[in-house]
Amino acid sequence: MAMGSAFRSQGDRLLALAFVLMVTLALAGIVSGDTGATFATTSTNPGNHVSTLLVQPPASQSAPASSAGGVVNLSWTATPTAPGTGHTLSYNVLRGPAGGPYAQIATTAGLAYSDTPPADGTYQYVIQAKVTGGGTFTSANSTAQNGISDRTAPTMSITCNGGSCAGWFNATVSVTVSGVDTGTGMGSVTRNVDAGGQVSTGGAGVTFNVSGESAGHTVAYFGTDAAGNASASANQTVKIDLTSPTAATGITGVAGQGNGEIDLSWAKGTDALSGVASQTIHRSAAGPGACPAVNAANYPTSYAVSAAATSYTVTGLVSNKKYCFYVTTTDNAGNTKSSAASGRITAN
């Protein structure tokens, strides 16, 4: 009996040692491979004690901010989890399309990260808290936030009085500079009129006046989107002529070679700034006596002639009837000047 009891006692001790070894190996596997949100350890050694830690995601994530060059700036507040002695806290940054799936793009010990995605567009970001030391323990995702990668500058345009800025104007010009940006949207428009200094206005467009007689007003302009991408500066010349041309003078006429014709001649007017664009001959109805006052009502029939013309044959008149004429000179800005009446001229 004594011998059998001794064997049983020794067998019990071996069995107990085997059980302890099995538990230790199982726990070691749990600690090294755990990817859940808690620490959980135990031991039969009285010198060790149980510790449990819930790893939580960051308390909040700020809305990502876009900056030039396609950069998306992320920031978040710290996880409420205190990692404890011997453990290291860091954060995984994950990016993906709206709704996922997300792929890890970085790990950082800080509370901010600047990402440059491979192409312009909208991306979604989540942040995970990660604790390492005796294993790796990762939290769930933070609430997802959308960020825009935008490295494309705005497209800019300019109008004068609602249309083209080409050509000449004969009054103060209302200039509008505007931009379109399909990424983060417009941030501001900057203009510089006649090198007087840059002026920036927030938003997608700005309207301002350019005034004063000049053949060379200059408007330099560019746009910046909300991310900070700026378009190249463009330049527009705005030309304003406020002065009418000089009037044609010396209008005379003789009976033409054909029936019902009058041959007119005159000295054409001039314009020092925008130049003469055209001339128009105005004719009265047939009648005797002095010529009527120079206006469209008294001279209802008109004939367009070139800017360089100094003579013209009027046809289709009644023979032996007398007519009066005057000439209107128009410059390239639309300013006009009328001559005096010619005096009565008899048609052939």
PyMOL commands that set and color helices and strands:
alter all, ss='L'
color gray80, all
select helices_A, chain A and resi 2-33+68-70
alter helices_A, ss='H'
color red, helices_A
select strands_A, chain A and resi 38-40+52-54+65-67+71-75+88-96+103-108+112-115+121-132+136-138+145-149+155-160+168-169+173-180+186-193+199-202+205-210+214-225+234-240+249-255+262-267+276-283+301-305+311-314+322-323+325-331+336-338+345-346
alter strands_A, ss='S'
color yellow, strands_A
deselect
rebuild
show_as cartoon
